[in-house]
Amino acid sequence: MMITTDEVWKDLIGISADPPDRRHKCDKCKRPVVVCWCSSLPQPPVAVASQIVILQHPAEEKRSLRTALMLQLGLMPGKCVVYKGKRFPNARHPPELQQVLDSPQTLLLYPSKDSVPLEEIDRSAGPYTLVLIDGTWPQAKAIYASSPALHQLRQVKLIAVGVSDYIIRTQPTEGCLSTLETAAQCLAVLESKPELRQLLVRPLHALCKYQLDNGAVEHQSKEYLMKTNQYPKPIGKRLSRLLNYSNTVCSSATPLEQSADTQESR
């Protein structure tokens, strides 16, 4: 029996260009079961009056260790909503996003000369919707600059945030937190429940423990490495500008994610 060229061609075009993923993955977090952190999620999910809206740069979706999903799964459904894009709102976003941005109850976590400490917001006038921009500092600044709707929101910042628990990544400065940690800290303030921070970041602790148990090492911030003369690379103009900018905002406010998923060795 002879096989024709057409039959061979049909067989070839039917083969997937991507290799099959043979690892069994968790249905919730979509990570391989061996590195699933779902057992560390709050059970049941945390019920809060506030809502978190994350405006996520498209590049963040590709990060394997992104933390926004931990927040979504840790809260009751609908309490953390993620919109993707480089400009907000745009034609692809549902009308609900415009409603959020038009609401007087919406706050934007963004370090600026007009931002006020979140701790000083009148919580009795809540509940509030808190908007976070998820991306590196250059991405976050670009999103803000290209989204006039964000400029009209009341801007807030976090004070006294402490050190990140995301110890398997390299932070630019000592005061930068992941998206999960930032949102958890904000909810702890808005809900007047300090225990929420530790409760919501437990999946992050589980992730870091697994990575450390399997060969990962703790990372110091670039700021720390430079101060102690341990930074292994020349400090270029771009890194210098980034550190200066991060130092300015981290000294008075918490960036959302600088980025929790864009630095090396997550």
Solvent accessible surface area in square Angstrom, and as a share of the most:
residue,aa,sasa,rsa
1,M,224,1.00
2,M,175,0.78
3,I,121,0.62
4,T,73,0.43
5,T,114,0.66
6,D,98,0.51
7,E,74,0.33
8,V,69,0.40
9,W,153,0.54
10,K,137,0.58
11,D,99,0.51
12,L,99,0.49
13,I,108,0.55
14,G,65,0.63
15,I,122,0.62
16,S,82,0.53
17,A,107,0.83
18,D,105,0.54
19,P,115,0.72
20,P,92,0.58
21,D,78,0.40
22,R,210,0.77
23,R,151,0.55
24,H,144,0.64
25,K,81,0.34
26,C,22,0.13
27,D,120,0.62
28,K,96,0.40
29,C,5,0.03
30,K,125,0.53
31,R,30,0.11
32,P,18,0.11
33,V,78,0.45
34,V,106,0.61
35,V,24,0.14
36,C,42,0.25
37,W,8,0.03
38,C,15,0.09
39,S,113,0.73
40,S,25,0.16
41,L,2,0.01
42,P,4,0.03
43,Q,127,0.56
44,P,108,0.68
45,P,45,0.28
46,V,16,0.09
47,A,72,0.55
48,V,13,0.07
49,A,59,0.46
50,S,3,0.02
51,Q,43,0.19
52,I,0,0.00
53,V,1,0.01
54,I,0,0.00
55,L,0,0.00
56,Q,6,0.03
57,H,25,0.11
58,P,49,0.31
59,A,24,0.19
60,E,0,0.00
61,E,85,0.38
62,K,173,0.73
63,R,73,0.27
64,S,88,0.57
65,L,12,0.06
66,R,77,0.28
67,T,0,0.00
68,A,4,0.03
69,L,39,0.19
70,M,1,0.01
71,L,0,0.00
72,Q,64,0.28
73,L,43,0.22
74,G,1,0.01
75,L,3,0.02
76,M,78,0.35
77,P,118,0.74
78,G,49,0.47
79,K,55,0.23
80,C,9,0.05
81,V,42,0.24
82,V,31,0.18
83,Y,25,0.09
84,K,85,0.36
85,G,4,0.04
86,K,124,0.52
87,R,120,0.44
88,F,1,0.00
89,P,29,0.18
90,N,36,0.19
91,A,111,0.86
92,R,201,0.73
93,H,26,0.11
94,P,59,0.37
95,P,93,0.58
96,E,92,0.41
97,L,0,0.00
98,Q,69,0.31
99,Q,119,0.53
100,V,25,0.15
101,L,9,0.04
102,D,100,0.52
103,S,38,0.24
104,P,109,0.68
105,Q,63,0.28
106,T,3,0.02
107,L,0,0.00
108,L,0,0.00
109,L,1,0.01
110,Y,18,0.07
111,P,16,0.10
112,S,42,0.27
113,K,190,0.81
114,D,97,0.50
115,S,9,0.06
116,V,65,0.37
117,P,28,0.18
118,L,0,0.00
119,E,61,0.27
120,E,129,0.58
121,I,17,0.09
122,D,86,0.44
123,R,100,0.37
124,S,104,0.67
125,A,53,0.41
126,G,27,0.26
127,P,82,0.51
128,Y,11,0.04
129,T,21,0.12
130,L,0,0.00
131,V,0,0.00
132,L,0,0.00
133,I,0,0.00
134,D,1,0.00
135,G,2,0.02
136,T,21,0.12
137,W,8,0.03
138,P,61,0.38
139,Q,34,0.15
140,A,4,0.03
141,K,81,0.34
142,A,58,0.45
143,I,1,0.01
144,Y,42,0.16
145,A,73,0.57
146,S,44,0.28
147,S,0,0.00
148,P,72,0.45
149,A,24,0.19
150,L,0,0.00
151,H,77,0.34
152,Q,149,0.66
153,L,14,0.07
154,R,115,0.42
155,Q,19,0.08
156,V,0,0.00
157,K,37,0.16
158,L,2,0.01
159,I,70,0.36
160,A,95,0.74
161,V,21,0.12
162,G,47,0.45
163,V,107,0.62
164,S,10,0.06
165,D,42,0.22
166,Y,3,0.01
167,I,55,0.28
168,I,0,0.00
169,R,2,0.01
170,T,9,0.05
171,Q,15,0.07
172,P,1,0.01
173,T,2,0.01
174,E,73,0.33
175,G,15,0.15
176,C,0,0.00
177,L,0,0.00
178,S,0,0.00
179,T,0,0.00
180,L,0,0.00
181,E,0,0.00
182,T,0,0.00
183,A,0,0.00
184,A,0,0.00
185,Q,35,0.15
186,C,0,0.00
187,L,0,0.00
188,A,8,0.06
189,V,18,0.10
190,L,15,0.07
191,E,29,0.13
192,S,71,0.46
193,K,86,0.37
194,P,108,0.68
195,E,106,0.47
196,L,6,0.03
197,R,30,0.11
198,Q,97,0.43
199,L,55,0.28
200,L,1,0.01
201,V,0,0.00
202,R,102,0.37
203,P,0,0.00
204,L,0,0.00
205,H,67,0.30
206,A,33,0.25
207,L,4,0.02
208,C,6,0.03
209,K,132,0.56
210,Y,69,0.26
211,Q,39,0.17
212,L,54,0.27
213,D,95,0.49
214,N,95,0.49
215,G,65,0.62
216,A,37,0.28
217,V,99,0.57
218,E,113,0.51
219,H,45,0.20
220,Q,88,0.39
221,S,7,0.05
222,K,29,0.12
223,E,24,0.11
224,Y,82,0.31
225,L,34,0.17
226,M,36,0.16
227,K,148,0.63
228,T,55,0.32
229,N,140,0.72
230,Q,101,0.45
231,Y,43,0.16
232,P,108,0.68
233,K,126,0.53
234,P,126,0.79
235,I,92,0.47
236,G,41,0.40
237,K,163,0.69
238,R,181,0.66
239,L,25,0.13
240,S,43,0.27
241,R,154,0.56
242,L,37,0.18
243,L,13,0.07
244,N,95,0.49
245,Y,60,0.23
246,S,0,0.00
247,N,60,0.31
248,T,92,0.53
249,V,10,0.06
250,C,20,0.12
251,S,95,0.62
252,S,45,0.29
253,A,3,0.03
254,T,1,0.00
255,P,2,0.01
256,L,10,0.05
257,E,3,0.01
258,Q,3,0.01
259,S,0,0.00
260,A,0,0.00
261,D,6,0.03
262,T,35,0.20
263,Q,22,0.10
264,E,86,0.39
265,S,72,0.47
266,R,34,0.12
